[in-house]
């Protein structure tokens, strides 16, 4: 089994989409990240996606490549790294281990949010002491050390401790909150990129 086959067998498309910041309804519908989509028009099945709006379709590797603007090979490598897939792991074991998937989702949410906070700390920093503080800058100052600490804890904790921490962060809505902030920022970034420059 080559890397492409291993990734497609191991990573459910919906899980990848949610890990990378999309909000998916119970029936597998989500707003398509590949065009201006105000109402969910993309259907995510376990193995493939299809957008009724723009016609985009493919498997989990196609989805990841298009989402991040990378090659199929790089997308397969990203999924391999993000979901901890190795040649000696049986794909079915990953799919049947929800605690492992929950931890991967939590780590991804923490990592993405931490990167966003780091960007905000620079992008929205006041230029002079008299400048009013932007909410993004305040959030980055308040949350950065906590989020970095949680990631460090997940790296150093025992499997039992990690499991308890991930369960608590998922149950109290923290993971969904971080995913939502990152997804909203990506949506705003895509919208701004499409805005025509003002002469």
Secondary structure by P-SEA (a helix, b strand, c coil): ccaaaaaaacccaaaaaaaacccccccccccccccccccccccccccccccccccccccaaaaaaaaacccaaaaaaaaaaaacccccccaaaaaacaaaaaaaaaaaaaaaaaaaaaaaacccccccccccccaaaaaaaacaaaaaaaaaaaacccaaaaaaaaaaaaaaaaaaaaaaaaaaaaaaaaaaaaccccc
